[in-house]
Amino acid sequence: MRVFLLIVVGLAILALDFFVAKEFYLAAATKGWASKKYFFFAFFLTVIGYLMIIALPDRGSVSAGSFESRDLPQL
């Protein structure tokens, strides 16, 4: 019974990591870094991969998820 519980918990952790890595890949893609390697970085390296994707600079891509504030003056 204990082995079955460990397998179920392990599969749940892998499924959760998959969905979180997918969201971090989408965040990297909206920043302009649309390579699949960022999904694998987030999936296999977990927290270190998440921080790496957070630290990626924005390449200036304009997508449906990004917004542009018209309230700010042009400098």
Secondary structure, 3 states (H helix, E strand, C coil): CHHHHHHHHHHHHHHHHHHHHHHHHHHHHHCCCCCCHHHHHHHHHCHHHHHHHHCCCCCCCCCCCCCCCCCCCCC
